[in-house]
Amino acid sequence: MQFLALIYAGEDQDDVDMETLIAQYQVFEEQLDTAGIMHGGNALEPISTATSVRVRNGQSKVIDGPFAETKEQLGGYYLLECKDLDEALEWAAKIPSARYGTIEVRPVMVFDQ
């Protein structure tokens, strides 16, 4: 089963040392590679670069900024291949940002061919 681990955290985390965090992510990604479960993932640019699009009554409306204002923003994701939700949650708990943010884990929907 595939699961998307969405990484949410505040962008203004003054108490987070970015060099240490990046090193922790490198170690985590090595663990994912060794386990063979990572099927994709990326960090996202800051929320200030976001643009949202809504279509209502056939009209597109482009809005600078995110879909919703929140304390934590989507900062990246991992696409994981795990045997079940329990395994996906174990890996999500190892994501370095879980210590100060939130990791949302969702199964990828499979459509019958």
C-alpha positions in Angstrom: 0.0 0.0 0.0 1.1 3.5 -0.7 0.8 6.3 1.9 1.5 10.0 1.6 3.2 11.5 4.7 2.5 15.2 4.6 4.8 17.3 6.7 3.3 20.3 8.4 5.2 22.8 10.5 5.4 26.5 11.3 7.8 28.3 9.0 8.9 30.6 11.7 10.5 28.0 13.9 13.2 30.1 15.5 14.3 27.4 17.9 15.1 24.9 15.0 18.7 24.8 13.8 18.4 24.3 10.1 21.8 22.6 9.6 20.9 20.0 12.3 17.5 19.5 10.8 18.8 19.0 7.3 21.4 16.5 8.6 18.5 14.6 10.4 16.6 14.5 7.2 19.6 13.1 5.4 19.9 10.3 7.9 16.1 9.6 7.7 16.2 9.4 3.9 19.1 6.9 4.1 17.0 4.8 6.4 14.1 5.0 3.9 16.4 4.0 1.0 17.8 1.1 2.9 14.3 -0.1 3.7 13.3 0.4 0.1 10.0 2.1 0.9 10.5 5.6 -0.4 8.8 6.2 -3.7 9.1 9.9 -3.9 9.3 13.0 -1.8 10.1 16.7 -1.9 10.4 19.8 0.2 8.2 22.7 -0.8 9.2 26.4 -1.2 7.9 28.7 1.5 4.2 29.5 1.9 4.9 33.0 0.5 5.4 31.4 -2.9 2.0 29.7 -2.9 -0.8 30.5 -5.4 -4.3 29.0 -5.1 -6.8 28.6 -7.9 -10.5 28.3 -7.5 -13.1 27.8 -10.3 -16.6 28.9 -9.5 -19.4 29.1 -12.0 -16.9 28.5 -14.8 -14.7 31.4 -13.7 -11.1 30.9 -12.5 -9.9 33.0 -9.6 -6.2 33.1 -8.8 -5.2 34.0 -5.2 -1.8 34.7 -3.9 -1.1 32.5 -0.9 -2.2 29.2 0.5 -5.7 27.7 0.4 -6.2 28.4 4.2 -4.3 30.3 6.8 -3.0 28.0 9.5 -0.3 27.9 12.2 1.4 25.0 10.4 2.0 24.9 6.7 2.6 22.0 4.3 6.4 22.0 3.9 7.0 18.7 2.1 6.0 15.1 1.7 7.1 11.5 1.3 5.4 8.8 -0.8 5.9 5.6 1.1 5.2 1.9 0.2 4.3 0.1 3.4 2.6 -3.1 4.3 -0.1 -1.3 6.3 -1.0 1.8 8.2 0.9 0.8 11.3 4.1 0.6 9.4 3.4 3.9 7.7 2.8 5.5 11.1 6.1 4.1 12.4 8.0 5.7 9.6 6.0 9.0 10.0 7.1 9.2 13.6 10.7 9.1 12.5 10.4 12.2 10.2 12.5 14.8 11.9 9.8 17.5 11.7 7.4 15.3 13.8 9.2 16.6 16.9 7.9 20.2 16.4 5.2 19.9 13.7 2.6 17.4 12.5 2.8 14.5 10.0 -0.4 13.6 8.3 -0.5 10.1 6.9 -3.1 9.2 4.3 -3.4 6.1 2.1 -3.2 6.7 -1.6 -6.5 5.9 -3.2 -6.4 3.1 -5.8 -8.8 3.2 -8.6 -9.8 -0.1 -10.3 -8.7 -0.3 -13.9 
